[in-house]
Amino acid sequence: PHPTTPIINYQLSTINYQLSTIMHPHIWYPYTQAKTASEPIEVKSAQGLWLELADGRKIADCISSWWVNLHGHAHPQIVEAIARQAAQLEQVIFAGFTHAPAQQLASQLVARLPENLTRVFYSDNGSTAVEVALKMAYQYWANRSTPRQRFMAFEGAYHGDTFGTMAVGARSLFSEVFQDLLFEVDFCPYPATWDGDLEAIDKEANCLEIIRQNLTSHPNCYAGIIIEPLVQGAGGMRMCSSEFLRQLRELATEFDTLLIFDEVMTGFGRTGADFACNRAQMQPDLICLSKGITGGFLPLAVTVATEDIYESFYSDDPTKTLYHGHSYTANPLGCAAALASLELLTQNQPAYTQMEFWHRQHLTELANKYPQLTKLRVMGTIAAIDINNQEQAGYLNNVGRKIGHHAIAHDVLLRPLGNVLYLMPPYCITEAELAWVYTQIDRVLDKVLDRP
Ligand SMILES: *Cc1c(COP(=O)(O)O)cnc(C)c1O
């Protein structure tokens, strides 16, 4: 039997722990309601696309292990880079000290990013990369003696789980209980679009108009505008156009505010280009990167700023310093993994540029077969589609959970966001493997969805 025993009572599981393989008595799992969750699946090892489970089965990791893995699991070039670095320098304080992996990685990132982004600040997870960008933007104006208090963000946004990032994220199930502690943010609609969407242009014009109104009615008040460019991840793989981003850039420039790109998920090839800003052919003032940065091996993040922002902190006045840093800032192992991953990105560019075509072909076939599937959209390696059912759309829609369970039984790891079914495979997936994955999804949908 596949390991998806329904509803396990946490109290019971504690008592019976010795007797069976149920929820561990000493682990508090993330994003998991222990009382109603199925028992977690134990993974023994992984190779390329495949996770090997404790029971010996192999399942295809079609979500790149929460969007972090790029080149497949256990890629030997990254394994080797980490091992080599660990034997030489595993970790050292990064204030007052530096090391070659951090220096090389900063240079290589800057070489790949739009040319205005020149200063790399290291941290160790996506939420922190965004938190740092918000602090940089806020202090930028303070340092220039023109303080600004407000941020603009987008409906449906997800920027992380810390307080600052929850504040600029959509007020949702995730942040509801902390609402009173979050600073005020002005939210604008995100012009989510999909294949064959006839209203895309109107939606974009409407969003841009609302942004313009905000900027006009609060002149010199906005420290910055933060957006997940091209794809909103956790909010349901909602996609917007490059043209919208270019117009947003124009507005930010016209009204002299900072544009922050949260590319924690979209970075490093996910959208079919190195970065979403490259695909959209425009330049943000700050960019946040994490998730795929180490190829999915180690936690690492960067916030990259323009020279103009950096210069506002460059001063004899100690109050103008960016007083931020973490114990594992610029960890040498993470940097070494990131350097190896960048090399693989260069070597294997077709792997992430051609997937868009494969996705669209297969997803279109599914959409034609199941009338419940709507809003087909693909951006590079990310493919998504909504499932219409009787329940309310959103994270709590049960169809996602059902699909996830059935998918495991069909040897495929999927983790739909409520009623949004999406794929985000590692770049090592072959055309034949992807075709097989879609066949399995077809079988799953056949079980889960009612056929007319
Ligand atoms: C995952 C994610 C984050 C948060 O990153 P963590 O490493 O989980 O803290 C921030 N922004 C976006 C767009 C993300 O997808």
The ligand as an SDF file (V2000), in Angstrom:
LIG
                    3D

 15 15  0  0  0  0  0  0  0  0999 V2000
    9.6400   30.6190   -1.5340 C   0  0  0  0  0  0  0  0  0  0  0  0
    9.5470   32.0730   -1.7770 C   0  0  0  0  0  0  0  0  0  0  0  0
    9.9800   33.0130   -0.8260 C   0  0  0  0  0  0  0  0  0  0  0  0
   10.4880   32.5910    0.5260 C   0  0  0  0  0  0  0  0  0  0  0  0
   11.6570   31.8440    0.4490 O   0  0  0  0  0  0  0  0  0  0  0  0
   12.0740   30.8990    1.6800 P   0  0  0  0  0  0  0  0  0  0  0  0
   13.4230   30.4090    1.3260 O   0  0  0  0  0  0  0  0  0  0  0  0
   11.0400   29.8310    1.7550 O   0  0  0  0  0  0  0  0  0  0  0  0
   12.0770   31.7760    2.9020 O   0  0  0  0  0  0  0  0  0  0  0  0
    9.9230   34.3370   -1.1500 C   0  0  0  0  0  0  0  0  0  0  0  0
    9.4430   34.7510   -2.3350 N   0  0  0  0  0  0  0  0  0  0  0  0
    9.0310   33.8990   -3.2770 C   0  0  0  0  0  0  0  0  0  0  0  0
    8.5610   34.4100   -4.5900 C   0  0  0  0  0  0  0  0  0  0  0  0
    9.0500   32.5250   -3.0300 C   0  0  0  0  0  0  0  0  0  0  0  0
    8.5870   31.6710   -3.9540 O   0  0  0  0  0  0  0  0  0  0  0  0
  1  2  1  0
  2  3  1  0
  2 14  2  0
  3  4  1  0
  3 10  2  0
  4  5  1  0
  5  6  1  0
  6  7  2  0
  6  8  1  0
  6  9  1  0
 10 11  1  0
 11 12  2  0
 12 13  1  0
 12 14  1  0
 14 15  1  0
M  END
$$$$
